[in-house]
Amino acid sequence: MNADNQSDETLDQSIADQAGTVAPVIWLLGKVQAGKSSIVRALTGATEAEVGSGFRACTKTASVYDFPANAPLVRFLDTRGLGEANYDPQEDLEFARGVSHCTIAVLRAMDAQQDAVLHALHEIRRRHPEWPIVVAQTHLHEGYQVGADHPIPYPFTSSGHAAAKIEPTDDPPQTLVAALNRQREAFRNLPGTGQIAFVPIDFTKDGDGYQPVNYGLPALQDAITRLAPGALTAALADAGEKPAASSRRHHALIVGYATAAAAADLVPIAAAAAVPAVQAKLLHALAANTNDTWTRRMSLEFAGALGVGAITRYAAGFGIRQLTKLIPAYGQTVGATASAATSFATTYALGKAAEYYLEHFKKSDGNISDEVKDVWTKSLREAFASANKRGYQDAGADASASDDKGLKSK
């Protein structure tokens, strides 16, 4: 391996580590084959193969899946030690400590033996009584009659202890309702004051014969939104974003790198990548996603389309204290700043503008400067609002109140 390749790999790892320090964590607690990987796949839009090969060991008793892997905006912690003698969640608690998180207990609906999961939850809530818990009751079709499909419309409501029981009806079948209620009853003695939401779901594959394949996904997303911190719900919204097909692969990547840029201002990390280096890597990653290579010539063309003067005047309106020149991947960049919100927002806007440039420049006569600037301006506004949801504080967070003249400067 030559020195340049080794340097690139080191920088890539630094960026991934930076994003990981602030990426919110979803802690999945459940027995093997309970449906944890299916939840990850449904929430992120990743393929089964990507999820299946993406988990890696992170503690003695747990593994983690980062999405996206090169700059995670959300992390899924899967505890493997459930059922082992004297399971101690301390090391796993340390992994999730200090970041926004949500605990999802994953229970196969027709499996009445959930002592290992309940024991772990007792320990967690004993130490953190305020932590909310989402209980995903999975594989509902195992309680259906032969040939039956999911009941439509979705008949369940997510609820806490005060309204735990589901009233039996013919649809869903009484055997399934009874099993769901038995599991809910088991949570009555769970310590702590944090909310609990029960969400029956059934995430299947296309060939399994059940429709919709992600049955109950809106209910699960709603429960997470109600119980989890804003930073996590914002990250999940970006992770599961389904924009136009051409940009589907790009959105989570852009947000992940923006998160890594914010982390450069939030967390002092040894050998951390500076914001300009993160932004440079983002441009190369976007180009790679389109089977292209980001070159010095493209940097110059992109910089010309974006317009250094317009960006400098616009950014100055947000009180950015350490504004440098524009060109990432060319040694300098907008975004070498002293605030996490600004680093997040400028990186996000840069990525969206570069995405547009990569998609349209070769298809046009090259006269797309106005469109690129418009994408930058719109994306910067969006990003400051998103930065607020994630808890990044900055003068730029009031972007929506900025003078439109500054936005339109050429």
N, C-alpha and C positions, 0 to 999 in steps of 0.2 A: 504494500500500500504506500503510495507516495504521500509527501507531506501535505499537499493541497487537499487530497481526499480525506486524510486523517483530520485536518483542520475543519473541513466541512462537516464531518461526522460529529466532531466535538461540539461545533456550533449548533447542529441539529439537536443534539442531546440537551444542550444548555437551554435551547428554546422550549423543548418539551418539558424540561424540569421547571422552567419559569412558569409556564402555563399551569402545570400541575400543582404548584404551590397555592394558587388561588382558585382553581377550578372546583366548583361545588361537587360534593360526593353524594351519590345515592347508595345506601348500604342495603344490599339484598340478603335477607336471612331466610333460608329455606332448605329443605332436604334436597338431595339429588333428584333430578327429573321433576322438580316442582314447577318449572316453567320460568326460571330466572332469566335464562338466555333469550327466551321469547319476548320477555318484557324489554330487555335491552334493545333487541332488534326493532320492536314496535315503536319505542320512544325515540330512537335515533334514525331509523330508516336504513341502517346498515344491513348487509346481507347476512344470511345464516352462516356462511363460510367465514365472513369477516369477524363476526362475533365469536364463533367457535374457536378460531385460531388466535383471537386477540387478547384473551385473558393471560396475565402473567403473574407469577407469585410476587407478593409484596410484603406479607408477614408470614409467620409460622402457620397461621390458620386461615389465611385469606389470599385471594388473588384479585387483581384489578384490571378493568377494561377501560382504556382511555379513548375518548371519542372527541375529535379525530386523534389518531395516535401521535402524529408529529407535533401537535399543539392542542392538547385537550381543552375543551370548554366544559366538559362534564365527565366525571369518573364514576364507574360502577364498582363497588366493593362487594365481592362474593365470598362470604365466610364458608370455608370448607370444613371447619372443625366441629360443626353441629353433630351432636350424638356421641362425640368422644368424651371420655371420662374427664370430669373436672375442667370443662372448657372455660377458659378465662378470656373475656373479651377485651382485656385491657390494651393489648397491643393493637387490636383493630380499632378501639376507641381512640387511641393516639393517632392513628392514621387519619381519622375523620375530624380530629380536634382542630379547631381554629378556622374551619371553612364551613360555609353554609351547607346543610345536608338534609337528607330525608331518609328515614328508615322504612323499607318496604318488607314486610313479612309475607313470604310467598308460600301459600298452603294449597296443596292439591285438595279440591273441594270434598272428594269422597274418601279422603284419608283422615281417619279420626285420631291417629297417633301423631300428635304434634308436640310431645313433651320436650324434645330437644330445642325446638324453636321457642317455645314458651319459657324455658329455662334461660336461654340467652337473652330474651327480651326482659325478663325479670331482672337480670344482672345489669343490663343497660339502663333500664328505667330506675333502678335503685340508685345508680350513680348520676343519672341525668333525668330526673323525674319530669322535666318540662318538655322533653323531646317528643314530637308527634310521631305517630306510626300509621302508615297505610297498610292495611291487610288485604293483599290480593288473593282472592279465592279462585283458583285456576282449574282448568280441565273440566269445565262444567258438563261437557257432553258425556262424560263417564256416568252421569246420573240421568241421562235421557233414555227414553224408550228407543228401541231399535228403529232406525230410519228417521227419527225426529231431527229437526234442525233447531237452531237457536230461536228462542221466543222473541218475536218482533212485535211491537217496539220493546226496547230494553226495559224489563220490568223491575229492576232493582234500584234501590237508592243507597248511596254510601252514607253510613251513619255511625254514631258512637254508641257508648253504653246505654244511653237513655232510650234509644230506640233500636236495640240490637236485633230483635227478632223480625224475620220476614214472615208475613202472613201466608199460610199455605193456599195455593190455588192449583188449578189444573195445568197452568202454564206459567212458570216452570213446574215440573212434576214434583209431587209432595216428597218423594224420596230425596231429591236434590235439596229442596228447601229445608228438610229436616237436618241434612248433613251440614248445610251452611249455618244453620242456627246452632248446632252443637259446637262448631268451631267458634262462633261468636260468643257463646256462653263461656267458653274457656278463657276469654280475655277479661272477664269481669273482675278477676282477682289480680290483674296486672297493676303493680304500684305506679304511682306518678300521677301528674295532673295534665300531661300533654294530651292533645286530642287524638282520637283513634277513628279512622275511616275504613269501613269494610267495602271492598269493591269486587264483586264477582266478575271474572273475565275468562275468556277462552280464546287464546291466540293459537291458531292452527296454520297449516300449510295449504297451499292452493289445491293440492290433490286429496285433501282429507274429506272434502265434500261438505264442509260447513261454511255458511255465509252469514255475515262478513267474516273474513279470516281473522281480523283483529276485533273480535266481539268484546264490547265493553271498553275499548280504548279511550273514547271521550270521557267516560266516567272516571277512569284511572287518571287521566290528565287533569280533570277537574279536581279530584281529590288532592293531587300533588300541589296544584295551584293554590288550593285553600289552606293547606297545612304547611307547605314548605316555604322557606324564605324567598324573597323576591329574586335574589341572585340566582337561585336554582331554577325557578320558573322561567326566568329570562334565558338562561342557558339552554334549558330543554326546548323552549320555543325555537331557538336558533338551531339546535341539534336536529329537531324534527321538521324544520322548515321544508316545504315542498314548492319551491319556485319553479319557473320554467325549466324544462328539461336541460337546456344548455347550461344553466347555472346551478343545477342541483348539487353537483359535486363540489362547487366552489364555496357555497355560503358558510357551511360549518368550518371549512378550512380558513376562511377569512376571519371569522369570529374567534377561532382558536388562536390564530397569530395575534389578533388584537388583544386577546386576553394575556398572551405572553408579553406583549409590549407593556401592558398595564402593570404586570407583575414586576417588570424591571424598575418601576418607580415605587412599588409597594413593599417588596421584599428584598432585603439585602442578601444576595446569593453569591457565593464564591464563583468566580469565572462566569458570571451571568452575561448573557448576550445583551448588549445595549440596544435601545429602540431602533436605531438605524439598521443594525444588523438583522433584527427581527423582520423589519419591513423589506429589506433586500431579499431575505430568504422567502418571504411571502410571494414576491413577484416571481421568483424562480419556481416555486411550488405551483403557482397558478399556471405558468407556462407549461410545466410538466404535465399538468392535468389536461392540457389541450394538445399533448404530444408535440410541444414546441420547446425551444430553448431560449431563455431570456438573455439577450445579448446587449453589449454596450450600445449598438446602433438603436435597438429598441428603447433603451433607457433615454437616449437623446430625443427620439421621436415622441415618446410618452411624455417627457418633460415639456416638450414644445406644445403638445396638445393640451396639457394640463394648465400651463401658463404660470410661471413662477411668480409674477407680479400679483396676479389675482389671489393666489393662495397666501402669499405673504401678508397682503392687506387684510384678507379675511381672518387669518389666524391671529393677527395682531389684535383684532377686535375682541378676542376671547382672553386677552391678558397672558398669552403664552410667553413664558419668560426666557426660554432658551431656543428660540426658533433659529434653525440653521437653513441651509439651502435645500433644494428639493430632491435631488436625484438619488433614490435608493438604488442599490446594486451598482452605484457609480461613485460610492464613497461618502455621500452626504445625503441628508434627508430632512423633510419636515417631520417633526415628532421627537427630536432629541430634547425632551421637555422635562420639567420638574413635577409634572402631575400625572397621576394614573389615568384620570378621565381623558385628558388631552392625548396621551399616548394611545389609549384604546381607540378614541374617536378618529384620530388622524390615520392610524393603521387600518382601521375598518374602511374609511373613505378611500384611502389609497388603493386598497384591495378591490373595492367595487369599481373604481375608475379603471384600474388595470384590467379587471375582468371584461369591462365594456370595450376597452382598447383591443384586447386580444381577440374578442369575438368579431369586431367590426372593421378593424383597421385594414386587414388584407382584403376585405370584401368591398372596400370603398376606394375613392381616389385619394384618400389621405386627409381630406378636409373634414375632420370630425372633432375639432378642438372644442366647439361650443357644446357638443353632446357630452364629451368627456368632462368638461367643467360642470355641466349640469348634474351629471352623476355624482361628481365629487361633492357638490354643494348639498344635494339632497341626502347623500349618504352621511355627510358630516353631521347634519341635523339629527338624523335617525340615531347615529352612534352616540351622541351626547345624551340623548334620552335613554338609550340602552345602558350607558355608563351609569346614569343615575340609579336605574333599577338594580345594578350590580353593586351599588354602594360606593362607587368611585366619585369623589367630590372634587370639583374644579370650577373655576369661573366659567369655563366653557359649557357647563351644564345648562346655562341659560341660553343656549343657542337659539331656541325658538323665538326669543325676544330680540335677537340681534337685528340691526339695521339692514334691510334688504339691499340697500345700496352697496354695502360691503360684500354681500353675497354675489352681486352681479358685476363686480369689478373685473375688468379684463386686463 
